[in-house]
Amino acid sequence: MNTDVLLLAILGGITLLAYMVAINSRGPTRLSISYLFATMLLAGTVWAIVSYVNSDIDRREMAHMQQLEQEKQQAELRIQVQEEALRTNKTRSSISSRLNSFITSGSTLATAMMNVDLRDMSAELEVLIARANDTRKKANDLKTGFEQAAIADSAFGQVIQLIKDGTASLIEASQTYVLFYRSEDPAQEELRERVMRQKAKAAYDKFQQASALVASLSS
């Protein structure tokens, strides 16, 4: 029992006692004064009880309003978090798409150099050299395009590094591809062919690792 209820109980007891005194009073004057005093106490008691009930209702309503306000703030916070998550996912989805574009181009070039027939007897030497120069140009364009894209996101840091490493190996492979047709003897041809295919395979592996990592980050 809190203090307010205890005081109301005491006030009610005093009011009851005042009426008991009034009932037992003798004489018109004493009786009138006793009933007047008891009635005033009753009015005060009723007013105190009503005030307490109203204040209790106000407190409950205030507490309810505060609870509603807290729930509203929590709901707004959840919405903000969800919106931020959606923006982050949208941004990362866009980054993933751009990275996959570079990965696909790099993997295609690496695969082409891994499987190219350097001594294709059905093509003229000029055609074979032009094919090698075109591959080197595509590798350089890929490197330039990736650098200009300036993709920076800590979540894709490892992917970006893998693409850089893969592109570097791709450039080396394409340069060796061109040098193959400038070889001075069969031994040099064999060495440059082996180096080209090894570098192309290394580039391909880097791009595949990057692709797998992008897929895991996007899921």
N, C-alpha and C positions, 0 to 999 in steps of 0.2 A: 504494500500500500504506500503510495507516494504521499508527500507532505500536503499537497492540495486536497486530496481526498480525506486525509486525516483531519484537516482543519474544517472541512465541510461537515464531517461527521460530528465534530465537537460543537460546531455552530447549530447543527440540527438537534443535538442533545440539549443545548442551552435553551433552544426554542421550545422544545418539549417540556423542559423543566419550568419555563416561564408560564406555559399554559397550565401546568399542574398547580403552580402557585396561584394563578388567576382563578382557577376553579375552586380552590380552597380559601379564597379571600372572603372576608366578611365586611359588610358595609358597602354602600353604593360608591363612595369615592375610591376606596381601596380597590374595589372590584373593577371600576372603570380604568383606573390607572394601570392595574395589572394586565387587563385585557389589551389596553393600548400598547403597553410595553411589549407584551407577547406578540401582538399583531405586527408591530414594527420589526421585531426579531424574525417573525415568519417571512415578512416581505424581504428583509435583508437576506435571509437564508435562501429564499426562492431566487432572488436576484443573483446571489453568489453561485448557486447551482447552475442556473441558466448561463451565466458568464463562463463558468468552468466548462460546461458542455460545448458552448460555442467556440471557446478558445481551443478546446481539444479537437473540434471539427476543423478549425482553421489550421491547427498544427498538422493534422492528418492530410488536409488538402495541400498544405505547403510541402509536406514530405512527398506527397504523390507528385506534385508539380516538379519538385527537384529530381525525383526518380525519372519522370518523363523526360526532363531536360538532359539528364545523364544518358538515358537510352538514346535520345536524339543525337547527342554528341558522339556516342559510340557508333551509331548507325552511319553518321556522316563520316566518321573516321574509317569505318569499314569500306564505305563507298570510295573514299579517297585512295585507300590502299588498293582496292580492286582496279580503279581507274589507272593508278600508277603501274600496277602489274600489267594491265592491258597495253599501256603505252610502251612499257619495257619489252613485252612480248612482240608487239608490232615492230618496234625498232630492231630487235634481234632477228625477227623473221626476215626483215629487209636485208640486214647484214648477212644472214645465212644465205639468202638468195644470191647476193653479189659474190660472196666467197665461193659458192658452188659453181658460179659461172667461170671464175678463174681456175678452179680445180678441174672442171670438165675440159676446158681448153688445154690446160697443162697435161692432163692425162692423155688426151687425144694426141698431142704432139709427141709425148714420150712413147706411147704405144706405136706410133708411126715409125719412129727411129729405131725402136726395138725390133720391128719386123720388116723394115725396108730392105729391098734387094739392091745392095750397093753396086752389083755388077749385072744389072738388068740388061741382057743382051738384046732385048727387043727395043731398047731406047738408045738414041744417040747420046754421045758423051755430053754434048751441050745441054741436052734435056736433063740428064742426071745432075749436072752441075747446077742448073737452074732450080731443080727440085731441092737440092741441098741449100742453096742460097735462100730460097723461099722459106724453108723450114727455120733457118737461122733468123730471118726477118720476123717470122711469127713468134719465135721465142723471145726476141728482143722487144717486140710490141707487147707481148704478155707481161714482161717485166716492167716496162714503162707504164702500161695501163694499171697494173697493180700498185705501183708506187704513186701514181697520180690519184688513185682512188682514196688513198690516205685513210684506210679503215682503222679506227682505233677504238677498241672495246676490250676492257680487261678480261671479260668472259671468253673472248675469242683469241686471247694472246697467244696461246699455244698453236692454234690453227694458223694464225697469221705467220708465225715463225716457220711452221712446216711448209707453208706455201712459198715463203721466201727461200727456204733451203731447196725446195723442189725446183723452183724457178732458176736458182743458181746452177743446179746440176743440169737443168735443161739447156741453159745457155752454153755450158761447157760441152755438152753432147752435140749441140748444133754446130758449134765452132769446129769440133773434131770431125763432124760430118762433112763440112766444107773442105777441111784440110785433107780428108781422105783422097780427094781427087787431085791433090797436089803431091801425093806421095811419089817418092823417087824410085822405090823398089817394092816388090811384093811383101817383104818383111815389114816395111813401114806401113803398108796398106793394112796388113793383118793387125798390127799393133793399134793403129788408129780405129779400125773397125771394132776391135775388142773394147777399147776405151769408150768409144761412142755408145756402144750398147750397154756397157756397165753404168755409164753416167745416165743414160736414158732410163735404165731399170731403177737406179737410185731415185731419180726424179719421180718416176711412176709410183714407187713405194711411198714417198713423202706425200704425194697428192692423195693416195688412197688412205693414208693415216689421217690426213686432214679431213677428208670426206667423212670418214667414220666418226671423227670427233665432232664435226658439225652436226651430224645426225643425232648424236647423243646429247648435245647441248640444246638442240631444237625440240627434243621429245619432252 
